[in-house]
Amino acid sequence: MELSAAEIDRVIEMAWEDRTPFEAIQAQFGLSERDVIDLMRREMKASSFRMWRARVQGRATKHLLKRGFVEGPHKSAMQRSISGNKISKRI
C-alpha cells in the first residue's frame, strides 16, 4: 500500500503520541506495528528513530491489550484540524 506524504506524516505523528495505540494506526492506515516500525526507520534520522524506539518499547499505552484503561481523555492537539471539526469560539 502506497501512502501519500501527508499520510506518512500523520502516521509518524500518531506513532510519537503516547496514547495512540498501534491498533489505531492499523485501523486507519492498514499498517501493522512492524510496518510502522519499518516506516519510522525509513523516514526518520537514525538518532530520532533510536529515541522513538526507546520511548515506545514496552510502553503499555501503545498497545490496547496492555492498557490499564479502555478509553483515555487525551486527543492530539491537531485532532480538530485533522478531523475538520470547527473550533468553538470562547468569549
N, CA, C and O atoms as a printed pandas DataFrame, in Angstrom:
     atom_number atom_name residue_name chain_id  residue_number  x_coord  y_coord  z_coord
0              1         N          MET        A               1    0.841   -1.184    0.000
1              2        CA          MET        A               1    0.000    0.000    0.000
2              3         C          MET        A               1    0.883    1.244    0.000
3              4         O          MET        A               1    1.774    1.387    0.837
4              5         N          GLU        A               2    0.630    2.118   -0.929
5              6        CA          GLU        A               2    1.380    3.367   -1.038
6              7         C          GLU        A               2    0.684    4.455   -0.231
7              8         O          GLU        A               2   -0.520    4.667   -0.371
8              9         N          LEU        A               3    1.442    5.138    0.607
9             10        CA          LEU        A               3    0.906    6.244    1.389
10            11         C          LEU        A               3    1.396    7.558    0.809
11            12         O          LEU        A               3    2.526    7.654    0.330
12            13         N          SER        A               4    0.540    8.571    0.856
13            14        CA          SER        A               4    0.956    9.901    0.411
14            15         C          SER        A               4    1.871   10.514    1.469
15            16         O          SER        A               4    1.980   10.000    2.582
16            17         N          ALA        A               5    2.517   11.602    1.113
17            18        CA          ALA        A               5    3.409   12.287    2.058
18            19         C          ALA        A               5    2.637   12.751    3.292
19            20         O          ALA        A               5    3.148   12.678    4.409
20            21         N          ALA        A               6    1.407   13.228    3.090
21            22        CA          ALA        A               6    0.585   13.671    4.218
22            23         C          ALA        A               6    0.220   12.497    5.126
23            24         O          ALA        A               6    0.212   12.636    6.349
24            25         N          GLU        A               7   -0.080   11.349    4.535
25            26        CA          GLU        A               7   -0.414   10.162    5.335
26            27         C          GLU        A               7    0.803    9.671    6.111
27            28         O          GLU        A               7    0.681    9.272    7.269
28            29         N          ILE        A               8    1.964    9.697    5.489
29            30        CA          ILE        A               8    3.190    9.297    6.184
30            31         C          ILE        A               8    3.443   10.227    7.365
31            32         O          ILE        A               8    3.796    9.770    8.452
32            33         N          ASP        A               9    3.266   11.526    7.157
33            34        CA          ASP        A               9    3.432   12.489    8.247
34            35         C          ASP        A               9    2.463   12.195    9.386
35            36         O          ASP        A               9    2.839   12.270   10.555
36            37         N          ARG        A              10    1.229   11.862    9.056
37            38        CA          ARG        A              10    0.222   11.572   10.084
38            39         C          ARG        A              10    0.554   10.281   10.833
39            40         O          ARG        A              10    0.367   10.212   12.048
40            41         N          VAL        A              11    1.042    9.260   10.129
41            42        CA          VAL        A              11    1.439    8.018   10.797
42            43         C          VAL        A              11    2.574    8.304   11.775
43            44         O          VAL        A              11    2.557    7.818   12.906
44            45         N          ILE        A              12    3.555    9.086   11.346
45            46        CA          ILE        A              12    4.679    9.429   12.227
46            47         C          ILE        A              12    4.182   10.190   13.450
47            48         O          ILE        A              12    4.610    9.922   14.573
48            49         N          GLU        A              13    3.282   11.134   13.230
49            50        CA          GLU        A              13    2.727   11.901   14.343
50            51         C          GLU        A              13    1.989   10.988   15.315
51            52         O          GLU        A              13    2.161   11.105   16.528
52            53         N          MET        A              14    1.175   10.087   14.794
53            54        CA          MET        A              14    0.433    9.160   15.647
54            55         C          MET        A              14    1.376    8.222   16.395
55            56         O          MET        A              14    1.131    7.891   17.556
56            57         N          ALA        A              15    2.444    7.795   15.741
57            58        CA          ALA        A              15    3.401    6.891   16.380
58            59         C          ALA        A              15    4.114    7.579   17.540
59            60         O          ALA        A              15    4.441    6.926   18.531
60            61         N          TRP        A              16    4.359    8.874   17.437
61            62        CA          TRP        A              16    5.026    9.625   18.508
62            63         C          TRP        A              16    4.093    9.887   19.682
63            64         O          TRP        A              16    4.563   10.050   20.807
64            65         N          GLU        A              17    2.788    9.933   19.451
65            66        CA          GLU        A              17    1.842   10.208   20.532
66            67         C          GLU        A              17    1.810    9.036   21.507
67            68         O          GLU        A              17    1.698    7.880   21.099
68            69         N          ASP        A              18    1.909    9.343   22.787
69            70        CA          ASP        A              18    1.953    8.298   23.805
70            71         C          ASP        A              18    0.677    7.473   23.880
71            72         O          ASP        A              18    0.738    6.264   24.105
72            73         N          ARG        A              19   -0.453    8.092   23.698
73            74        CA          ARG        A              19   -1.715    7.396   23.924
74            75         C          ARG        A              19   -2.376    6.888   22.658
75            76         O          ARG        A              19   -3.501    6.392   22.712
76            77         N          THR        A              20   -1.717    6.996   21.536
77            78        CA          THR        A              20   -2.277    6.457   20.298
78            79         C          THR        A              20   -1.726    5.047   20.111
79            80         O          THR        A              20   -0.532    4.886   19.858
80            81         N          PRO        A              21   -2.564    4.032   20.228
81            82        CA          PRO        A              21   -2.074    2.661   20.105
82            83         C          PRO        A              21   -1.782    2.285   18.647
83            84         O          PRO        A              21   -2.323    2.877   17.713
84            85         N          PHE        A              22   -0.923    1.299   18.487
85            86        CA          PHE        A              22   -0.610    0.802   17.150
86            87         C          PHE        A              22   -1.867    0.292   16.451
87            88         O          PHE        A              22   -1.969    0.350   15.226
88            89         N          GLU        A              23   -2.819   -0.205   17.231
89            90        CA          GLU        A              23   -4.063   -0.704   16.648
90            91         C          GLU        A              23   -4.852    0.414   15.954
91            92         O          GLU        A              23   -5.522    0.170   14.951
92            93         N          ALA        A              24   -4.772    1.634   16.485
93            94        CA          ALA        A              24   -5.452    2.771   15.846
94            95         C          ALA        A              24   -4.798    3.100   14.506
95            96         O          ALA        A              24   -5.484    3.436   13.541
96            97         N          ILE        A              25   -3.483    3.002   14.451
97            98        CA          ILE        A              25   -2.772    3.235   13.195
98            99         C          ILE        A              25   -3.144    2.157   12.185
99           100         O          ILE        A              25   -3.340    2.442   11.003
100          101         N          GLN        A              26   -3.239    0.924   12.657
101          102        CA          GLN        A              26   -3.612   -0.170   11.763
102          103         C          GLN        A              26   -5.036    0.007   11.243
103          104         O          GLN        A              26   -5.302   -0.234   10.066
104          105         N          ALA        A              27   -5.945    0.423   12.108
105          106        CA          ALA        A              27   -7.336    0.613   11.679
106          107         C          ALA        A              27   -7.451    1.735   10.655
107          108         O          ALA        A              27   -8.241    1.640    9.715
108          109         N          GLN        A              28   -6.674    2.792   10.829
109          110        CA          GLN        A              28   -6.796    3.950    9.944
110          111         C          GLN        A              28   -5.991    3.797    8.654
111          112         O          GLN        A              28   -6.445    4.209    7.587
112          113         N          PHE        A              29   -4.796    3.205    8.748
113          114        CA          PHE        A              29   -3.909    3.163    7.586
114          115         C          PHE        A              29   -3.573    1.753    7.103
115          116         O          PHE        A              29   -2.939    1.593    6.060
116          117         N          GLY        A              30   -3.994    0.726    7.856
117          118        CA          GLY        A              30   -3.723   -0.648    7.450
118          119         C          GLY        A              30   -2.281   -1.080    7.669
119          120         O          GLY        A              30   -1.821   -2.030    7.036
120          121         N          LEU        A              31   -1.560   -0.399    8.552
121          122        CA          LEU        A              31   -0.161   -0.730    8.825
122          123         C          LEU        A              31   -0.054   -1.462   10.155
123          124         O          LEU        A              31   -0.573   -0.994   11.168
124          125         N          SER        A              32    0.612   -2.599   10.154
125          126        CA          SER        A              32    0.840   -3.342   11.389
126          127         C          SER        A              32    1.924   -2.626   12.200
127          128         O          SER        A              32    2.560   -1.693   11.711
128          129         N          GLU        A              33    2.122   -3.066   13.424
129          130        CA          GLU        A              33    3.185   -2.483   14.257
130          131         C          GLU        A              33    4.528   -2.606   13.557
131          132         O          GLU        A              33    5.315   -1.659   13.552
132          133         N          ARG        A              34    4.792   -3.758   12.971
133          134        CA          ARG        A              34    6.052   -3.974   12.243
134          135         C          ARG        A              34    6.186   -2.998   11.068
135          136         O          ARG        A              34    7.268   -2.467   10.820
136          137         N          ASP        A              35    5.086   -2.764   10.349
137          138        CA          ASP        A              35    5.093   -1.807    9.237
138          139         C          ASP        A              35    5.384   -0.390    9.723
139          140         O          ASP        A              35    6.109    0.360    9.070
140          141         N          VAL        A              36    4.811   -0.025   10.877
141          142        CA          VAL        A              36    5.049    1.312   11.440
142          143         C          VAL        A              36    6.521    1.452   11.821
143          144         O          VAL        A              36    7.138    2.484   11.557
144          145         N          ILE        A              37    7.077    0.430   12.433
145          146        CA          ILE        A              37    8.498    0.459   12.811
146          147         C          ILE        A              37    9.360    0.617   11.565
147          148         O          ILE        A              37   10.297    1.415   11.557
148          149         N          ASP        A              38    9.054   -0.133   10.517
149          150        CA          ASP        A              38    9.820   -0.026    9.267
150          151         C          ASP        A              38    9.685    1.366    8.653
151          152         O          ASP        A              38   10.667    1.932    8.172
152          153         N          LEU        A              39    8.467    1.919    8.669
153          154        CA          LEU        A              39    8.245    3.263    8.137
154          155         C          LEU        A              39    9.033    4.299    8.938
155          156         O          LEU        A              39    9.657    5.190    8.363
156          157         N          MET        A              40    9.003    4.179   10.264
157          158        CA          MET        A              40    9.734    5.126   11.112
158          159         C          MET        A              40   11.239    5.016   10.852
159          160         O          MET        A              40   11.933    6.030   10.789
160          161         N          ARG        A              41   11.733    3.810   10.703
161          162        CA          ARG        A              41   13.158    3.612   10.432
162          163         C          ARG        A              41   13.542    4.251    9.094
163          164         O          ARG        A              41   14.604    4.861    8.975
164          165         N          ARG        A              42   12.681    4.108    8.101
165          166        CA          ARG        A              42   12.947    4.616    6.757
166          167         C          ARG        A              42   12.837    6.140    6.679
167          168         O          ARG        A              42   13.617    6.783    5.977
168          169         N          GLU        A              43   11.869    6.721    7.400
169          170        CA          GLU        A              43   11.558    8.142    7.244
170          171         C          GLU        A              43   12.288    9.070    8.216
171          172         O          GLU        A              43   12.321   10.282    8.003
172          173         N          MET        A              44   12.867    8.519    9.272
173          174        CA          MET        A              44   13.488    9.356   10.292
174          175         C          MET        A              44   15.004    9.222   10.271
175          176         O          MET        A              44   15.555    8.257    9.741
176          177         N          LYS        A              45   15.668   10.222   10.864
177          178        CA          LYS        A              45   17.110   10.108   11.056
178          179         C          LYS        A              45   17.353    8.950   12.020
179          180         O          LYS        A              45   16.493    8.635   12.842
180          181         N          ALA        A              46   18.505    8.324   11.923
181          182        CA          ALA        A              46   18.819    7.167   12.771
182          183         C          ALA        A              46   18.719    7.503   14.257
183          184         O          ALA        A              46   18.190    6.709   15.034
184          185         N          SER        A              47   19.218    8.662   14.657
185          186        CA          SER        A              47   19.176    9.027   16.079
186          187         C          SER        A              47   17.736    9.260   16.543
187          188         O          SER        A              47   17.385    8.898   17.666
188          189         N          SER        A              48   16.909    9.853   15.699
189          190        CA          SER        A              48   15.497   10.069   16.047
190          191         C          SER        A              48   14.761    8.747   16.139
191          192         O          SER        A              48   13.917    8.563   17.016
192          193         N          PHE        A              49   15.074    7.825   15.240
193          194        CA          PHE        A              49   14.437    6.509   15.284
194          195         C          PHE        A              49   14.804    5.782   16.572
195          196         O          PHE        A              49   13.934    5.196   17.217
196          197         N          ARG        A              50   16.085    5.809   16.959
197          198        CA          ARG        A              50   16.515    5.149   18.197
198          199         C          ARG        A              50   15.821    5.753   19.416
199          200         O          ARG        A              50   15.419    5.028   20.327
200          201         N          MET        A              51   15.681    7.078   19.433
201          202        CA          MET        A              51   14.997    7.750   20.537
202          203         C          MET        A              51   13.531    7.325   20.581
203          204         O          MET        A              51   12.999    7.071   21.661
204          205         N          TRP        A              52   12.870    7.245   19.427
205          206        CA          TRP        A              52   11.472    6.824   19.378
206          207         C          TRP        A              52   11.320    5.385   19.848
207          208         O          TRP        A              52   10.423    5.080   20.635
208          209         N          ARG        A              53   12.187    4.500   19.373
209          210        CA          ARG        A              53   12.098    3.085   19.766
210          211         C          ARG        A              53   12.277    2.918   21.264
211          212         O          ARG        A              53   11.567    2.138   21.898
212          213         N          ALA        A              54   13.229    3.654   21.829
213          214        CA          ALA        A              54   13.438    3.578   23.280
214          215         C          ALA        A              54   12.199    4.084   24.021
215          216         O          ALA        A              54   11.856    3.578   25.089
216          217         N          ARG        A              55   11.547    5.065   23.455
217          218        CA          ARG        A              55   10.368    5.660   24.085
218          219         C          ARG        A              55    9.159    4.721   24.048
219          220         O          ARG        A              55    8.448    4.606   25.046
220          221         N          VAL        A              56    8.914    4.054   22.927
221          222        CA          VAL        A              56    7.700    3.241   22.806
222          223         C          VAL        A              56    7.891    1.778   23.201
223          224         O          VAL        A              56    6.913    1.072   23.448
224          225         N          GLN        A              57    9.116    1.325   23.260
225          226        CA          GLN        A              57    9.341   -0.089   23.566
226          227         C          GLN        A              57    8.867   -0.388   24.988
227          228         O          GLN        A              57    9.366    0.182   25.958
228          229         N          GLY        A              58    7.923   -1.267   25.087
229          230        CA          GLY        A              58    7.396   -1.662   26.385
230          231         C          GLY        A              58    6.359   -0.706   26.958
231          232         O          GLY        A              58    5.860   -0.934   28.060
232          233         N          ARG        A              59    6.026    0.351   26.240
233          234        CA          ARG        A              59    5.042    1.335   26.722
234          235         C          ARG        A              59    3.646    0.723   26.595
235          236         O          ARG        A              59    3.198    0.392   25.498
236          237         N          ALA        A              60    2.977    0.582   27.722
237          238        CA          ALA        A              60    1.669   -0.074   27.736
238          239         C          ALA        A              60    0.619    0.697   26.938
239          240         O          ALA        A              60   -0.292    0.090   26.374
240          241         N          THR        A              61    0.733    2.013   26.883
241          242        CA          THR        A              61   -0.306    2.801   26.205
242          243         C          THR        A              61   -0.275    2.640   24.693
243          244         O          THR        A              61   -1.225    3.041   24.022
244          245         N          LYS        A              62    0.780    2.069   24.139
245          246        CA          LYS        A              62    0.871    1.886   22.694
246          247         C          LYS        A              62    0.199    0.594   22.227
247          248         O          LYS        A              62    0.145    0.322   21.028
248          249         N          HIS        A              63   -0.316   -0.205   23.173
249          250        CA          HIS        A              63   -0.967   -1.475   22.852
250          251         C          HIS        A              63   -2.287   -1.559   23.611
251          252         O          HIS        A              63   -2.308   -1.455   24.837
252          253         N          LEU        A              64   -3.371   -1.744   22.895
253          254        CA          LEU        A              64   -4.692   -1.779   23.536
254          255         C          LEU        A              64   -4.790   -2.845   24.621
255          256         O          LEU        A              64   -5.384   -2.597   25.670
256          257         N          LEU        A              65   -4.224   -4.015   24.391
257          258        CA          LEU        A              65   -4.357   -5.102   25.361
258          259         C          LEU        A              65   -3.538   -4.877   26.624
259          260         O          LEU        A              65   -3.836   -5.477   27.658
260          261         N          LYS        A              66   -2.523   -4.035   26.569
261          262        CA          LYS        A              66   -1.681   -3.776   27.741
262          263         C          LYS        A              66   -2.145   -2.573   28.550
263          264         O          LYS        A              66   -1.626   -2.326   29.638
264          265         N          ARG        A              67   -3.112   -1.823   28.037
265          266        CA          ARG        A              67   -3.571   -0.623   28.722
266          267         C          ARG        A              67   -4.318   -0.951   30.000
267          268         O          ARG        A              67   -4.971   -1.989   30.106
268          269         N          GLY        A              68   -4.216   -0.056   30.965
269          270        CA          GLY        A              68   -4.961   -0.196   32.207
270          271         C          GLY        A              68   -6.291    0.530   32.148
271          272         O          GLY        A              68   -6.996    0.603   33.155
272          273         N          PHE        A              69   -6.650    1.071   30.987
273          274        CA          PHE        A              69   -7.888    1.808   30.813
274          275         C          PHE        A              69   -8.443    1.485   29.437
275          276         O          PHE        A              69   -7.714    1.040   28.551
276          277         N          VAL        A              70   -9.738    1.713   29.266
277          278        CA          VAL        A              70  -10.380    1.412   27.992
278          279         C          VAL        A              70  -10.225    2.579   27.035
279          280         O          VAL        A              70   -9.749    2.409   25.913
280          281         N          GLU        A              71  -10.625    3.759   27.474
281          282        CA          GLU        A              71  -10.504    4.955   26.647
282          283         C          GLU        A              71   -9.837    6.036   27.463
283          284         O          GLU        A              71  -10.066    6.147   28.668
284          285         N          GLY        A              72   -9.028    6.817   26.824
285          286        CA          GLY        A              72   -8.391    7.926   27.514
286          287         C          GLY        A              72   -8.966    9.241   27.048
287          288         O          GLY        A              72   -9.493    9.328   25.939
288          289         N          PRO        A              73   -8.876   10.268   27.876
289          290        CA          PRO        A              73   -9.412   11.562   27.507
290          291         C          PRO        A              73   -8.521   12.322   26.532
291          292         O          PRO        A              73   -8.938   13.339   25.979
292          293         N          HIS        A              74   -7.325   11.851   26.320
293          294        CA          HIS        A              74   -6.362   12.588   25.512
294          295         C          HIS        A              74   -6.690   12.545   24.028
295          296         O          HIS        A              74   -7.035   11.498   23.480
296          297         N          LYS        A              75   -6.577   13.689   23.399
297          298        CA          LYS        A              75   -6.664   13.782   21.942
298          299         C          LYS        A              75   -5.492   14.631   21.494
299          300         O          LYS        A              75   -5.039   15.516   22.220
300          301         N          SER        A              76   -5.019   14.367   20.336
301          302        CA          SER        A              76   -3.947   15.165   19.774
302          303         C          SER        A              76   -4.385   16.612   19.648
303          304         O          SER        A              76   -5.554   16.890   19.380
304          305         N          ALA        A              77   -3.452   17.537   19.839
305          306        CA          ALA        A              77   -3.748   18.954   19.664
306          307         C          ALA        A              77   -4.154   19.241   18.222
307          308         O          ALA        A              77   -4.831   20.233   17.953
308          309         N          MET        A              78   -3.744   18.378   17.296
309          310        CA          MET        A              78   -4.051   18.551   15.885
310          311         C          MET        A              78   -5.376   17.903   15.491
311          312         O          MET        A              78   -5.783   18.002   14.334
312          313         N          GLN        A              79   -6.056   17.243   16.426
313          314        CA          GLN        A              79   -7.233   16.455   16.085
314          315         C          GLN        A              79   -8.325   17.284   15.420
315          316         O          GLN        A              79   -8.949   16.823   14.463
316          317         N          ARG        A              80   -8.567   18.494   15.907
317          318        CA          ARG        A              80   -9.629   19.309   15.310
318          319         C          ARG        A              80   -9.325   19.643   13.860
319          320         O          ARG        A              80  -10.203   19.557   13.001
320          321         N          SER        A              81   -8.081   20.024   13.585
321          322        CA          SER        A              81   -7.743   20.381   12.206
322          323         C          SER        A              81   -7.728   19.156   11.306
323          324         O          SER        A              81   -8.018   19.263   10.114
324          325         N          ILE        A              82   -7.401   18.014   11.848
325          326        CA          ILE        A              82   -7.351   16.788   11.055
326          327         C          ILE        A              82   -8.763   16.295   10.737
327          328         O          ILE        A              82   -9.066   15.917    9.605
328          329         N          SER        A              83   -9.618   16.308   11.759
329          330        CA          SER        A              83  -10.967   15.772   11.559
330          331         C          SER        A              83  -11.920   16.794   10.945
331          332         O          SER        A              83  -13.031   16.443   10.548
332          333         N          GLY        A              84  -11.495   18.058   10.865
333          334        CA          GLY        A              84  -12.334   19.069   10.247
334          335         C          GLY        A              84  -13.357   19.683   11.202
335          336         O          GLY        A              84  -14.224   20.445   10.775
336          337         N          ASN        A              85  -13.258   19.354   12.492
337          338        CA          ASN        A              85  -14.183   19.953   13.461
338          339         C          ASN        A              85  -13.900   21.434   13.596
339          340         O          ASN        A              85  -12.746   21.861   13.566
340          341         N          LYS        A              86  -14.948   22.208   13.744
341          342        CA          LYS        A              86  -14.780   23.644   13.922
342          343         C          LYS        A              86  -14.422   23.932   15.379
343          344         O          LYS        A              86  -14.958   23.314   16.299
344          345         N          ILE        A              87  -13.528   24.860   15.567
345          346        CA          ILE        A              87  -13.136   25.244   16.928
346          347         C          ILE        A              87  -14.198   26.187   17.471
347          348         O          ILE        A              87  -14.564   27.173   16.832
348          349         N          SER        A              88  -14.688   25.861   18.666
349          350        CA          SER        A              88  -15.722   26.695   19.249
350          351         C          SER        A              88  -15.131   28.024   19.693
351          352         O          SER        A              88  -13.977   28.099   20.117
352          353         N          LYS        A              89  -15.927   29.050   19.590
353          354        CA          LYS        A              89  -15.475   30.381   19.996
354          355         C          LYS        A              89  -15.615   30.516   21.497
355          356         O          LYS        A              89  -16.627   30.134   22.084
356          357         N          ARG        A              90  -14.596   31.058   22.093
357          358        CA          ARG        A              90  -14.655   31.320   23.527
358          359         C          ARG        A              90  -14.761   32.817   23.733
359          360         O          ARG        A              90  -14.009   33.598   23.151
360          361         N          ILE        A              91  -15.694   33.193   24.558
361          362        CA          ILE        A              91  -15.904   34.619   24.794
362          363         C          ILE        A              91  -15.376   34.978   26.156
363          364         O          ILE        A              91  -15.452   36.138   26.561
